[in-house]
Amino acid sequence: MRWQECLDEMKSRISQVCVNEEASELAMRHCLEIVNSDGFINLDYNDVKILLKQEGMLDTFEVSVNQNEPNRVGELASQMKARFDTLGDITSIMINFYVPNDCDLKMEELQILQPVLSSVSSDCDVIWGVSSDDRCTEPILRAIVLVMHKAGNDGVE
């Protein structure tokens, strides 16, 4: 499949699973950023495609924190949980972390996410990746989060 066909397929599916055009545009930007990222732990087009094939509605958001904050991943987890709590029955979560080139993110730090992700649902699938963020000029650790959830609660603020 050619790249343009992949983009058209992704855009079509996003428009079906998002609550409105504004949400669709944000979801498309976030999906493109994920598939075009240089990853240490890579998420790609096929990962996004699998997520989008699921039933339900798509919500997407970004969380961020200063990379020098002592409990930086804990703060990201709190921001994610606050958003997850607005969504109801979550079936799948995709998280891509963006790390500035001078940031030393350790796998051990990510363990703090486990209780938050486990509290979402015992049936929830979680996939994640870590990418370098060489465009970032600020000391910011951020994550793009895509969430598939059952229809009826759109999570739009």
N, CA, C and O atoms as a GROMACS GRO file, in nm:
protein
  628
    1MET      N    1   0.084  -0.117   0.000
    1MET     CA    2   0.000   0.000   0.000
    1MET      C    3   0.089   0.124   0.000
    1MET      O    4   0.184   0.134   0.078
    2ARG      N    5   0.058   0.217  -0.088
    2ARG     CA    6   0.134   0.342  -0.094
    2ARG      C    7   0.101   0.430   0.027
    2ARG      O    8  -0.006   0.418   0.087
    3TRP      N    9   0.195   0.519   0.060
    3TRP     CA   10   0.180   0.603   0.178
    3TRP      C   11   0.054   0.688   0.171
    3TRP      O   12  -0.017   0.701   0.271
    4GLN      N   13   0.024   0.746   0.055
    4GLN     CA   14  -0.097   0.829   0.043
    4GLN      C   15  -0.222   0.747   0.069
    4GLN      O   16  -0.316   0.796   0.132
    5GLU      N   17  -0.225   0.623   0.024
    5GLU     CA   18  -0.338   0.536   0.052
    5GLU      C   19  -0.349   0.507   0.202
    5GLU      O   20  -0.459   0.501   0.257
    6CYS      N   21  -0.236   0.489   0.266
    6CYS     CA   22  -0.235   0.467   0.411
    6CYS      C   23  -0.291   0.589   0.483
    6CYS      O   24  -0.372   0.575   0.574
    7LEU      N   25  -0.248   0.708   0.442
    7LEU     CA   26  -0.298   0.832   0.504
    7LEU      C   27  -0.448   0.847   0.484
    7LEU      O   28  -0.520   0.884   0.576
    8ASP      N   29  -0.495   0.819   0.362
    8ASP     CA   30  -0.637   0.830   0.333
    8ASP      C   31  -0.718   0.733   0.418
    8ASP      O   32  -0.825   0.767   0.469
    9GLU      N   33  -0.667   0.610   0.432
    9GLU     CA   34  -0.735   0.510   0.514
    9GLU      C   35  -0.739   0.553   0.661
    9GLU      O   36  -0.841   0.540   0.728
   10MET      N   37  -0.626   0.605   0.710
   10MET     CA   38  -0.619   0.650   0.849
   10MET      C   39  -0.716   0.767   0.872
   10MET      O   40  -0.789   0.769   0.971
   11LYS      N   41  -0.717   0.863   0.781
   11LYS     CA   42  -0.804   0.980   0.794
   11LYS      C   43  -0.951   0.938   0.792
   11LYS      O   44  -1.031   0.990   0.869
   12SER      N   45  -0.985   0.846   0.704
   12SER     CA   46  -1.123   0.800   0.694
   12SER      C   47  -1.168   0.734   0.825
   12SER      O   48  -1.278   0.762   0.874
   13ARG      N   49  -1.083   0.648   0.879
   13ARG     CA   50  -1.121   0.579   1.003
   13ARG      C   51  -1.127   0.676   1.121
   13ARG      O   52  -1.217   0.666   1.204
   14ILE      N   53  -1.034   0.769   1.127
   14ILE     CA   54  -1.035   0.868   1.235
   14ILE      C   55  -1.165   0.947   1.232
   14ILE      O   56  -1.223   0.975   1.337
   15SER      N   57  -1.211   0.985   1.114
   15SER     CA   58  -1.336   1.062   1.105
   15SER      C   59  -1.456   0.981   1.154
   15SER      O   60  -1.556   1.039   1.197
   16GLN      N   61  -1.447   0.850   1.148
   16GLN     CA   62  -1.556   0.764   1.195
   16GLN      C   63  -1.556   0.746   1.346
   16GLN      O   64  -1.661   0.723   1.406
   17VAL      N   65  -1.440   0.754   1.409
   17VAL     CA   66  -1.430   0.724   1.552
   17VAL      C   67  -1.410   0.847   1.641
   17VAL      O   68  -1.396   0.834   1.762
   18CYS      N   69  -1.410   0.965   1.582
   18CYS     CA   70  -1.397   1.088   1.660
   18CYS      C   71  -1.532   1.158   1.668
   18CYS      O   72  -1.616   1.144   1.579
   19VAL      N   73  -1.551   1.233   1.774
   19VAL     CA   74  -1.679   1.295   1.803
   19VAL      C   75  -1.713   1.411   1.709
   19VAL      O   76  -1.831   1.437   1.683
   20ASN      N   77  -1.612   1.480   1.656
   20ASN     CA   78  -1.637   1.592   1.565
   20ASN      C   79  -1.512   1.619   1.481
   20ASN      O   80  -1.409   1.554   1.497
   21GLU      N   81  -1.523   1.717   1.392
   21GLU     CA   82  -1.413   1.747   1.300
   21GLU      C   83  -1.289   1.797   1.373
   21GLU      O   84  -1.177   1.762   1.337
   22GLU      N   85  -1.308   1.878   1.475
   22GLU     CA   86  -1.194   1.930   1.553
   22GLU      C   87  -1.118   1.814   1.619
   22GLU      O   88  -0.995   1.810   1.616
   23ALA      N   89  -1.191   1.720   1.678
   23ALA     CA   90  -1.128   1.603   1.740
   23ALA      C   91  -1.058   1.518   1.634
   23ALA      O   92  -0.951   1.463   1.660
   24SER      N   93  -1.118   1.507   1.515
   24SER     CA   94  -1.056   1.430   1.406
   24SER      C   95  -0.925   1.491   1.362
   24SER      O   96  -0.827   1.420   1.338
   25GLU      N   97  -0.923   1.623   1.350
   25GLU     CA   98  -0.800   1.691   1.308
   25GLU      C   99  -0.688   1.673   1.410
   25GLU      O  100  -0.574   1.648   1.373
   26LEU      N  101  -0.721   1.685   1.539
   26LEU     CA  102  -0.621   1.664   1.644
   26LEU      C  103  -0.572   1.519   1.642
   26LEU      O  104  -0.452   1.494   1.654
   27ALA      N  105  -0.664   1.426   1.628
   27ALA     CA  106  -0.626   1.284   1.623
   27ALA      C  107  -0.535   1.255   1.504
   27ALA      O  108  -0.438   1.181   1.516
   28MET      N  109  -0.566   1.314   1.390
   28MET     CA  110  -0.482   1.292   1.271
   28MET      C  111  -0.342   1.348   1.294
   28MET      O  112  -0.243   1.284   1.260
   29ARG      N  113  -0.333   1.468   1.352
   29ARG     CA  114  -0.200   1.527   1.382
   29ARG      C  115  -0.122   1.437   1.477
   29ARG      O  116  -0.004   1.412   1.456
   30HIS      N  117  -0.189   1.390   1.582
   30HIS     CA  118  -0.120   1.304   1.679
   30HIS      C  119  -0.079   1.171   1.617
   30HIS      O  120   0.032   1.124   1.642
   31CYS      N  121  -0.166   1.111   1.536
   31CYS     CA  122  -0.129   0.984   1.470
   31CYS      C  123  -0.011   1.003   1.376
   31CYS      O  124   0.079   0.920   1.372
   32LEU      N  125  -0.012   1.112   1.301
   32LEU     CA  126   0.100   1.138   1.209
   32LEU      C  127   0.229   1.161   1.286
   32LEU      O  128   0.336   1.114   1.243
   33GLU      N  129   0.222   1.232   1.398
   33GLU     CA  130   0.343   1.254   1.476
   33GLU      C  131   0.398   1.121   1.528
   33GLU      O  132   0.519   1.100   1.528
   34ILE      N  133   0.310   1.034   1.572
   34ILE     CA  134   0.354   0.904   1.622
   34ILE      C  135   0.420   0.822   1.511
   34ILE      O  136   0.530   0.769   1.530
   35VAL      N  137   0.356   0.811   1.395
   35VAL     CA  138   0.412   0.725   1.290
   35VAL      C  139   0.536   0.784   1.225
   35VAL      O  140   0.615   0.711   1.165
   36ASN      N  141   0.555   0.914   1.237
   36ASN     CA  142   0.673   0.979   1.178
   36ASN      C  143   0.786   1.002   1.277
   36ASN      O  144   0.886   1.065   1.243
   37SER      N  145   0.771   0.954   1.399
   37SER     CA  146   0.871   0.976   1.503
   37SER      C  147   0.986   0.876   1.492
   37SER      O  148   0.967   0.762   1.451
   38ASP      N  149   1.105   0.923   1.529
   38ASP     CA  150   1.220   0.835   1.546
   38ASP      C  151   1.211   0.774   1.683
   38ASP      O  152   1.224   0.844   1.784
   39GLY      N  153   1.187   0.645   1.690
   39GLY     CA  154   1.165   0.584   1.819
   39GLY      C  155   1.279   0.500   1.870
   39GLY      O  156   1.347   0.431   1.793
   40PHE      N  157   1.300   0.507   2.002
   40PHE     CA  158   1.388   0.411   2.069
   40PHE      C  159   1.309   0.281   2.083
   40PHE      O  160   1.361   0.171   2.062
   41ILE      N  161   1.182   0.298   2.120
   41ILE     CA  162   1.085   0.190   2.122
   41ILE      C  163   0.976   0.240   2.028
   41ILE      O  164   0.899   0.329   2.064
   42ASN      N  165   0.971   0.182   1.909
   42ASN     CA  166   0.897   0.241   1.800
   42ASN      C  167   0.751   0.197   1.791
   42ASN      O  168   0.720   0.078   1.802
   43LEU      N  169   0.663   0.294   1.772
   43LEU     CA  170   0.527   0.270   1.729
   43LEU      C  171   0.521   0.308   1.582
   43LEU      O  172   0.588   0.402   1.540
   44ASP      N  173   0.443   0.236   1.503
   44ASP     CA  174   0.439   0.266   1.360
   44ASP      C  175   0.297   0.267   1.308
   44ASP      O  176   0.201   0.254   1.384
   45TYR      N  177   0.284   0.282   1.178
   45TYR     CA  178   0.154   0.290   1.113
   45TYR      C  179   0.068   0.168   1.147
   45TYR      O  180  -0.052   0.182   1.173
   46ASN      N  181   0.126   0.049   1.147
   46ASN     CA  182   0.048  -0.071   1.176
   46ASN      C  183  -0.007  -0.071   1.318
   46ASN      O  184  -0.119  -0.119   1.341
   47ASP      N  185   0.068  -0.018   1.413
   47ASP     CA  186   0.018  -0.007   1.550
   47ASP      C  187  -0.104   0.085   1.557
   47ASP      O  188  -0.204   0.054   1.622
   48VAL      N  189  -0.093   0.199   1.489
   48VAL     CA  190  -0.204   0.294   1.485
   48VAL      C  191  -0.324   0.232   1.414
   48VAL      O  192  -0.438   0.246   1.460
   49LYS      N  193  -0.299   0.164   1.304
   49LYS     CA  194  -0.406   0.100   1.227
   49LYS      C  195  -0.482  -0.002   1.312
   49LYS      O  196  -0.605  -0.007   1.308
   50ILE      N  197  -0.410  -0.083   1.388
   50ILE     CA  198  -0.474  -0.182   1.476
   50ILE      C  199  -0.562  -0.114   1.580
   50ILE      O  200  -0.675  -0.157   1.605
   51LEU      N  201  -0.512  -0.006   1.640
   51LEU     CA  202  -0.590   0.068   1.738
   51LEU      C  203  -0.718   0.122   1.674
   51LEU      O  204  -0.826   0.112   1.732
   52LEU      N  205  -0.705   0.180   1.555
   52LEU     CA  206  -0.819   0.243   1.491
   52LEU      C  207  -0.923   0.144   1.441
   52LEU      O  208  -1.038   0.182   1.418
   53LYS      N  209  -0.887   0.018   1.424
   53LYS     CA  210  -0.982  -0.084   1.379
   53LYS      C  211  -1.079  -0.126   1.489
   53LYS      O  212  -1.179  -0.193   1.462
   54GLN      N  213  -1.049  -0.090   1.610
   54GLN     CA  214  -1.134  -0.131   1.722
   54GLN      C  215  -1.265  -0.053   1.724
   54GLN      O  216  -1.275   0.058   1.670
   55GLU      N  217  -1.364  -0.112   1.786
   55GLU     CA  218  -1.493  -0.047   1.803
   55GLU      C  219  -1.483   0.061   1.910
   55GLU      O  220  -1.400   0.052   2.001
   56GLY      N  221  -1.566   0.162   1.898
   56GLY     CA  222  -1.571   0.266   1.998
   56GLY      C  223  -1.534   0.402   1.943
   56GLY      O  224  -1.536   0.425   1.823
   57MET      N  225  -1.501   0.491   2.035
   57MET     CA  226  -1.465   0.628   2.002
   57MET      C  227  -1.318   0.651   2.037
   57MET      O  228  -1.264   0.589   2.128
   58LEU      N  229  -1.257   0.742   1.963
   58LEU     CA  230  -1.116   0.776   1.986
   58LEU      C  231  -1.108   0.911   2.056
   58LEU      O  232  -1.171   1.008   2.014
   59ASP      N  233  -1.030   0.915   2.161
   59ASP     CA  234  -0.996   1.040   2.227
   59ASP      C  235  -0.844   1.050   2.224
   59ASP      O  236  -0.775   0.949   2.242
   60THR      N  237  -0.792   1.168   2.201
   60THR     CA  238  -0.647   1.187   2.196
   60THR      C  239  -0.611   1.315   2.270
   60THR      O  240  -0.682   1.416   2.262
   61PHE      N  241  -0.501   1.309   2.340
   61PHE     CA  242  -0.456   1.426   2.415
   61PHE      C  243  -0.306   1.418   2.437
   61PHE      O  244  -0.242   1.316   2.411
   62GLU      N  245  -0.252   1.528   2.485
   62GLU     CA  246  -0.109   1.537   2.512
   62GLU      C  247  -0.090   1.579   2.657
   62GLU      O  248  -0.163   1.663   2.709
   63VAL      N  249   0.010   1.519   2.722
   63VAL     CA  250   0.047   1.559   2.858
   63VAL      C  251   0.195   1.595   2.855
   63VAL      O  252   0.271   1.545   2.772
   64SER      N  253   0.236   1.682   2.947
   64SER     CA  254   0.376   1.723   2.948
   64SER      C  255   0.418   1.770   3.087
   64SER      O  256   0.335   1.808   3.170
   65VAL      N  257   0.548   1.768   3.108
   65VAL     CA  258   0.606   1.809   3.235
   65VAL      C  259   0.751   1.851   3.210
   65VAL      O  260   0.814   1.805   3.114
   66ASN      N  261   0.803   1.937   3.296
   66ASN     CA  262   0.944   1.974   3.287
   66ASN      C  263   1.028   1.849   3.312
   66ASN      O  264   1.006   1.777   3.409
   67GLN      N  265   1.124   1.823   3.224
   67GLN     CA  266   1.206   1.702   3.237
   67GLN      C  267   1.289   1.699   3.365
   67GLN      O  268   1.334   1.592   3.407
   68ASN      N  269   1.309   1.814   3.428
   68ASN     CA  270   1.389   1.820   3.549
   68ASN      C  271   1.307   1.804   3.677
   68ASN      O  272   1.363   1.803   3.787
   69GLU      N  273   1.175   1.791   3.664
   69GLU     CA  274   1.091   1.771   3.781
   69GLU      C  275   1.125   1.636   3.845
   69GLU      O  276   1.139   1.537   3.773
   70PRO      N  277   1.140   1.631   3.977
   70PRO     CA  278   1.180   1.506   4.044
   70PRO      C  279   1.086   1.389   4.019
   70PRO      O  280   1.132   1.276   4.000
   71ASN      N  281   0.956   1.412   4.017
   71ASN     CA  282   0.858   1.305   3.997
   71ASN      C  283   0.791   1.322   3.861
   71ASN      O  284   0.668   1.319   3.851
   72ARG      N  285   0.870   1.340   3.757
   72ARG     CA  286   0.817   1.377   3.625
   72ARG      C  287   0.723   1.273   3.567
   72ARG      O  288   0.619   1.310   3.514
   73VAL      N  289   0.756   1.146   3.576
   73VAL     CA  290   0.667   1.043   3.521
   73VAL      C  291   0.542   1.029   3.609
   73VAL      O  292   0.434   1.002   3.557
   74GLY      N  293   0.556   1.048   3.738
   74GLY     CA  294   0.440   1.048   3.826
   74GLY      C  295   0.343   1.160   3.790
   74GLY      O  296   0.222   1.141   3.793
   75GLU      N  297   0.396   1.276   3.756
   75GLU     CA  298   0.312   1.388   3.714
   75GLU      C  299   0.243   1.357   3.581
   75GLU      O  300   0.125   1.387   3.565
   76LEU      N  301   0.316   1.298   3.487
   76LEU     CA  302   0.252   1.257   3.360
   76LEU      C  303   0.140   1.157   3.388
   76LEU      O  304   0.033   1.164   3.328
   77ALA      N  305   0.167   1.062   3.478
   77ALA     CA  306   0.067   0.961   3.513
   77ALA      C  307  -0.057   1.027   3.573
   77ALA      O  308  -0.169   0.986   3.541
   78SER      N  309  -0.040   1.126   3.658
   78SER     CA  310  -0.154   1.197   3.718
   78SER      C  311  -0.236   1.269   3.612
   78SER      O  312  -0.359   1.268   3.615
   79GLN      N  313  -0.167   1.332   3.518
   79GLN     CA  314  -0.238   1.401   3.410
   79GLN      C  315  -0.317   1.301   3.325
   79GLN      O  316  -0.432   1.328   3.288
   80MET      N  317  -0.255   1.187   3.294
   80MET     CA  318  -0.325   1.084   3.215
   80MET      C  319  -0.446   1.032   3.290
   80MET      O  320  -0.555   1.020   3.234
   81LYS      N  321  -0.427   1.000   3.419
   81LYS     CA  322  -0.537   0.944   3.498
   81LYS      C  323  -0.655   1.040   3.504
   81LYS      O  324  -0.770   0.997   3.494
   82ALA      N  325  -0.628   1.168   3.519
   82ALA     CA  326  -0.736   1.267   3.523
   82ALA      C  327  -0.818   1.261   3.395
   82ALA      O  328  -0.940   1.270   3.398
   83ARG      N  329  -0.751   1.245   3.284
   83ARG     CA  330  -0.822   1.236   3.155
   83ARG      C  331  -0.892   1.101   3.140
   83ARG      O  332  -1.006   1.095   3.095
   84PHE      N  333  -0.824   0.992   3.178
   84PHE     CA  334  -0.886   0.859   3.170
   84PHE      C  335  -1.016   0.856   3.251
   84PHE      O  336  -1.115   0.794   3.208
   85ASP      N  337  -1.016   0.922   3.366
   85ASP     CA  338  -1.133   0.920   3.453
   85ASP      C  339  -1.256   0.986   3.390
   85ASP      O  340  -1.367   0.964   3.436
   86THR      N  341  -1.237   1.066   3.285
   86THR     CA  342  -1.349   1.131   3.217
   86THR      C  343  -1.408   1.044   3.106
   86THR      O  344  -1.510   1.081   3.048
   87LEU      N  345  -1.347   0.929   3.077
   87LEU     CA  346  -1.384   0.855   2.957
   87LEU      C  347  -1.471   0.732   2.975
   87LEU      O  348  -1.529   0.686   2.877
   88GLY      N  349  -1.482   0.676   3.091
   88GLY     CA  350  -1.564   0.556   3.104
   88GLY      C  351  -1.489   0.431   3.062
   88GLY      O  352  -1.373   0.413   3.099
   89ASP      N  353  -1.554   0.343   2.986
   89ASP     CA  354  -1.498   0.212   2.949
   89ASP      C  355  -1.389   0.223   2.843
   89ASP      O  356  -1.419   0.232   2.723
   90ILE      N  357  -1.266   0.222   2.886
   90ILE     CA  358  -1.152   0.230   2.795
   90ILE      C  359  -1.112   0.089   2.753
   90ILE      O  360  -1.098  -0.001   2.836
   91THR      N  361  -1.095   0.070   2.622
   91THR     CA  362  -1.058  -0.062   2.571
   91THR      C  363  -0.912  -0.071   2.529
   91THR      O  364  -0.852  -0.178   2.538
   92SER      N  365  -0.855   0.041   2.483
   92SER     CA  366  -0.714   0.041   2.439
   92SER      C  367  -0.652   0.178   2.461
   92SER      O  368  -0.717   0.282   2.449
   93ILE      N  369  -0.522   0.174   2.493
   93ILE     CA  370  -0.445   0.297   2.512
   93ILE      C  371  -0.314   0.285   2.435
   93ILE      O  372  -0.247   0.182   2.442
   94MET      N  373  -0.279   0.389   2.362
   94MET     CA  374  -0.149   0.400   2.297
   94MET      C  375  -0.082   0.525   2.350
   94MET      O  376  -0.140   0.634   2.347
   95ILE      N  377   0.040   0.509   2.400
   95ILE     CA  378   0.115   0.623   2.456
   95ILE      C  379   0.250   0.629   2.385
   95ILE      O  380   0.322   0.529   2.378
   96ASN      N  381   0.284   0.746   2.334
   96ASN     CA  382   0.417   0.765   2.281
   96ASN      C  383   0.482   0.879   2.358
   96ASN      O  384   0.436   0.993   2.354
   97PHE      N  385   0.590   0.846   2.428
   97PHE     CA  386   0.665   0.946   2.505
   97PHE      C  387   0.765   1.014   2.413
   97PHE      O  388   0.826   0.950   2.327
   98TYR      N  389   0.781   1.144   2.432
   98TYR     CA  390   0.878   1.222   2.355
   98TYR      C  391   0.980   1.278   2.453
   98TYR      O  392   0.946   1.352   2.545
   99VAL      N  393   1.104   1.241   2.430
   99VAL     CA  394   1.212   1.272   2.523
   99VAL      C  395   1.312   1.364   2.454
   99VAL      O  396   1.364   1.329   2.348
  100PRO      N  397   1.341   1.482   2.513
  100PRO     CA  398   1.446   1.566   2.455
  100PRO      C  399   1.579   1.491   2.450
  100PRO      O  400   1.604   1.402   2.531
  101ASN      N  401   1.662   1.528   2.356
  101ASN     CA  402   1.790   1.458   2.337
  101ASN      C  403   1.876   1.456   2.463
  101ASN      O  404   1.951   1.360   2.484
  102ASP      N  405   1.866   1.559   2.546
  102ASP     CA  406   1.951   1.564   2.665
  102ASP      C  407   1.882   1.507   2.790
  102ASP      O  408   1.932   1.524   2.901
  103CYS      N  409   1.770   1.440   2.771
  103CYS     CA  410   1.695   1.384   2.883
  103CYS      C  411   1.726   1.236   2.898
  103CYS      O  412   1.725   1.161   2.800
  104ASP      N  413   1.752   1.195   3.019
  104ASP     CA  414   1.785   1.056   3.048
  104ASP      C  415   1.664   0.990   3.114
  104ASP      O  416   1.651   0.990   3.237
  105LEU      N  417   1.575   0.934   3.033
  105LEU     CA  418   1.457   0.866   3.085
  105LEU      C  419   1.490   0.718   3.104
  105LEU      O  420   1.531   0.650   3.010
  106LYS      N  421   1.472   0.670   3.224
  106LYS     CA  422   1.506   0.530   3.256
  106LYS      C  423   1.378   0.446   3.258
  106LYS      O  424   1.272   0.493   3.298
  107MET      N  425   1.390   0.322   3.216
  107MET     CA  426   1.277   0.230   3.214
  107MET      C  427   1.214   0.217   3.353
  107MET      O  428   1.093   0.204   3.366
  108GLU      N  429   1.297   0.221   3.456
  108GLU     CA  430   1.247   0.209   3.593
  108GLU      C  431   1.146   0.320   3.624
  108GLU      O  432   1.051   0.299   3.699
  109GLU      N  433   1.169   0.439   3.567
  109GLU     CA  434   1.078   0.550   3.591
  109GLU      C  435   0.938   0.521   3.539
  109GLU      O  436   0.839   0.566   3.596
  110LEU      N  437   0.930   0.446   3.430
  110LEU     CA  438   0.800   0.420   3.368
  110LEU      C  439   0.714   0.324   3.450
  110LEU      O  440   0.594   0.313   3.426
  111GLN      N  441   0.775   0.255   3.545
  111GLN     CA  442   0.699   0.162   3.628
  111GLN      C  443   0.590   0.231   3.709
  111GLN      O  444   0.492   0.168   3.748
  112ILE      N  445   0.607   0.359   3.734
  112ILE     CA  446   0.506   0.433   3.810
  112ILE      C  447   0.374   0.442   3.733
  112ILE      O  448   0.269   0.470   3.792
  113LEU      N  449   0.378   0.419   3.602
  113LEU     CA  450   0.257   0.421   3.520
  113LEU      C  451   0.171   0.297   3.542
  113LEU      O  452   0.050   0.301   3.520
  114GLN      N  453   0.232   0.188   3.585
  114GLN     CA  454   0.160   0.061   3.597
  114GLN      C  455   0.031   0.069   3.678
  114GLN      O  456  -0.073   0.023   3.631
  115PRO      N  457   0.033   0.126   3.799
  115PRO     CA  458  -0.092   0.133   3.876
  115PRO      C  459  -0.201   0.215   3.805
  115PRO      O  460  -0.319   0.181   3.811
  116VAL      N  461  -0.161   0.322   3.738
  116VAL     CA  462  -0.258   0.406   3.667
  116VAL      C  463  -0.318   0.328   3.552
  116VAL      O  464  -0.440   0.328   3.533
  117LEU      N  465  -0.234   0.262   3.474
  117LEU     CA  466  -0.284   0.186   3.360
  117LEU      C  467  -0.365   0.066   3.404
  117LEU      O  468  -0.465   0.032   3.340
  118SER      N  469  -0.325   0.002   3.512
  118SER     CA  470  -0.400  -0.113   3.564
  118SER      C  471  -0.536  -0.072   3.618
  118SER      O  472  -0.631  -0.151   3.614
  119SER      N  473  -0.546   0.050   3.668
  119SER     CA  474  -0.673   0.095   3.725
  119SER      C  475  -0.777   0.127   3.619
  119SER      O  476  -0.896   0.139   3.650
  120VAL      N  477  -0.734   0.142   3.495
  120VAL     CA  478  -0.826   0.178   3.387
  120VAL      C  479  -0.926   0.065   3.363
  120VAL      O  480  -1.047   0.087   3.367
  121SER      N  481  -0.875  -0.055   3.340
  121SER     CA  482  -0.959  -0.172   3.314
  121SER      C  483  -0.870  -0.294   3.306
  121SER      O  484  -0.757  -0.287   3.258
  122SER      N  485  -0.922  -0.405   3.353
  122SER     CA  486  -0.843  -0.528   3.346
  122SER      C  487  -0.835  -0.578   3.202
  122SER      O  488  -0.746  -0.657   3.169
  123ASP      N  489  -0.928  -0.534   3.116
  123ASP     CA  490  -0.931  -0.579   2.976
  123ASP      C  491  -0.862  -0.483   2.880
  123ASP      O  492  -0.855  -0.510   2.760
  124CYS      N  493  -0.810  -0.374   2.930
  124CYS     CA  494  -0.753  -0.270   2.845
  124CYS      C  495  -0.618  -0.311   2.788
  124CYS      O  496  -0.530  -0.356   2.860
  125ASP      N  497  -0.604  -0.296   2.656
  125ASP     CA  498  -0.476  -0.319   2.590
  125ASP      C  499  -0.396  -0.190   2.594
  125ASP      O  500  -0.450  -0.082   2.568
  126VAL      N  501  -0.267  -0.200   2.626
  126VAL     CA  502  -0.181  -0.082   2.630
  126VAL      C  503  -0.059  -0.110   2.543
  126VAL      O  504   0.005  -0.214   2.555
  127ILE      N  505  -0.029  -0.015   2.456
  127ILE     CA  506   0.092  -0.021   2.375
  127ILE      C  507   0.160   0.115   2.389
  127ILE      O  508   0.094   0.219   2.394
  128TRP      N  509   0.293   0.113   2.396
  128TRP     CA  510   0.363   0.239   2.416
  128TRP      C  511   0.495   0.239   2.341
  128TRP      O  512   0.548   0.135   2.301
  129GLY      N  513   0.547   0.360   2.323
  129GLY     CA  514   0.675   0.379   2.259
  129GLY      C  515   0.746   0.499   2.319
  129GLY      O  516   0.687   0.577   2.393
  130VAL      N  517   0.873   0.513   2.285
  130VAL     CA  518   0.954   0.626   2.330
  130VAL      C  519   1.030   0.679   2.209
  130VAL      O  520   1.098   0.604   2.140
  131SER      N  521   1.018   0.808   2.184
  131SER     CA  522   1.083   0.871   2.070
  131SER      C  523   1.166   0.989   2.115
  131SER      O  524   1.138   1.052   2.217
  132SER      N  525   1.270   1.019   2.038
  132SER     CA  526   1.347   1.140   2.066
  132SER      C  527   1.268   1.259   2.016
  132SER      O  528   1.193   1.249   1.918
  133ASP      N  529   1.285   1.370   2.082
  133ASP     CA  530   1.214   1.493   2.045
  133ASP      C  531   1.318   1.600   2.018
  133ASP      O  532   1.336   1.693   2.097
  134ASP      N  533   1.386   1.588   1.905
  134ASP     CA  534   1.494   1.680   1.873
  134ASP      C  535   1.443   1.818   1.830
  134ASP      O  536   1.522   1.911   1.818
  135ARG      N  537   1.313   1.832   1.806
  135ARG     CA  538   1.256   1.962   1.770
  135ARG      C  539   1.232   2.049   1.892
  135ARG      O  540   1.219   2.171   1.881
  136CYS      N  541   1.224   1.985   2.008
  136CYS     CA  542   1.190   2.057   2.131
  136CYS      C  543   1.307   2.142   2.178
  136CYS      O  544   1.419   2.092   2.194
  137THR      N  545   1.281   2.270   2.201
  137THR     CA  546   1.384   2.359   2.252
  137THR      C  547   1.370   2.381   2.402
  137THR      O  548   1.457   2.442   2.464
  138GLU      N  549   1.262   2.332   2.460
  138GLU     CA  550   1.236   2.343   2.603
  138GLU      C  551   1.270   2.209   2.670
  138GLU      O  552   1.268   2.105   2.604
  139PRO      N  553   1.300   2.210   2.799
  139PRO     CA  554   1.327   2.083   2.869
  139PRO      C  555   1.197   2.013   2.908
  139PRO      O  556   1.166   2.000   3.027
  140ILE      N  557   1.122   1.969   2.807
  140ILE     CA  558   0.989   1.913   2.830
  140ILE      C  559   0.986   1.764   2.795
  140ILE      O  560   1.029   1.723   2.687
  141LEU      N  561   0.936   1.685   2.887
  141LEU     CA  562   0.905   1.544   2.863
  141LEU      C  563   0.755   1.541   2.837
  141LEU      O  564   0.676   1.590   2.918
  142ARG      N  565   0.715   1.484   2.724
  142ARG     CA  566   0.573   1.484   2.691
  142ARG      C  567   0.530   1.349   2.637
  142ARG      O  568   0.613   1.264   2.604
  143ALA      N  569   0.400   1.331   2.629
  143ALA     CA  570   0.346   1.208   2.573
  143ALA      C  571   0.218   1.240   2.497
  143ALA      O  572   0.136   1.321   2.540
  144ILE      N  573   0.203   1.175   2.383
  144ILE     CA  574   0.077   1.176   2.310
  144ILE      C  575   0.005   1.049   2.348
  144ILE      O  576   0.064   0.940   2.348
  145VAL      N  577  -0.122   1.063   2.382
  145VAL     CA  578  -0.202   0.949   2.427
  145VAL      C  579  -0.324   0.935   2.337
  145VAL      O  580  -0.400   1.030   2.319
  146LEU      N  581  -0.343   0.815   2.282
  146LEU     CA  582  -0.462   0.782   2.204
  146LEU      C  583  -0.540   0.680   2.286
  146LEU      O  584  -0.484   0.583   2.335
  147VAL      N  585  -0.670   0.703   2.300
  147VAL     CA  586  -0.753   0.617   2.383
  147VAL      C  587  -0.878   0.576   2.305
  147VAL      O  588  -0.954   0.661   2.258
  148MET      N  589  -0.899   0.446   2.292
  148MET     CA  590  -1.025   0.395   2.237
  148MET      C  591  -1.114   0.360   2.356
  148MET      O  592  -1.071   0.293   2.450
  149HIS      N  593  -1.238   0.407   2.350
  149HIS     CA  594  -1.332   0.379   2.458
  149HIS      C  595  -1.470   0.357   2.400
  149HIS      O  596  -1.496   0.391   2.285
  150LYS      N  597  -1.556   0.300   2.480
  150LYS     CA  598  -1.691   0.271   2.433
  150LYS      C  599  -1.766   0.401   2.408
  150LYS      O  600  -1.751   0.499   2.481
  151ALA      N  601  -1.847   0.399   2.305
  151ALA     CA  602  -1.924   0.517   2.266
  151ALA      C  603  -2.014   0.562   2.380
  151ALA      O  604  -2.057   0.482   2.462
  152GLY      N  605  -2.040   0.691   2.385
  152GLY     CA  606  -2.129   0.744   2.486
  152GLY      C  607  -2.062   0.844   2.576
  152GLY      O  608  -2.130   0.926   2.640
  153ASN      N  609  -1.929   0.840   2.584
  153ASN     CA  610  -1.857   0.938   2.664
  153ASN      C  611  -1.739   0.984   2.580
  153ASN      O  612  -1.641   0.912   2.565
  154ASP      N  613  -1.749   1.105   2.526
  154ASP     CA  614  -1.650   1.149   2.427
  154ASP      C  615  -1.525   1.211   2.486
  154ASP      O  616  -1.428   1.230   2.413
  155GLY      N  617  -1.521   1.243   2.614
  155GLY     CA  618  -1.402   1.296   2.675
  155GLY      C  619  -1.362   1.436   2.631
  155GLY      O  620  -1.258   1.486   2.673
  156VAL      N  621  -1.443   1.498   2.549
  156VAL     CA  622  -1.409   1.631   2.499
  156VAL      C  623  -1.433   1.732   2.609
  156VAL      O  624  -1.538   1.733   2.673
  157GLU      N  625  -1.335   1.818   2.628
  157GLU     CA  626  -1.346   1.921   2.733
  157GLU      C  627  -1.398   2.048   2.673
  157GLU      O  628  -1.415   2.148   2.743
   0.00000   0.00000   0.00000
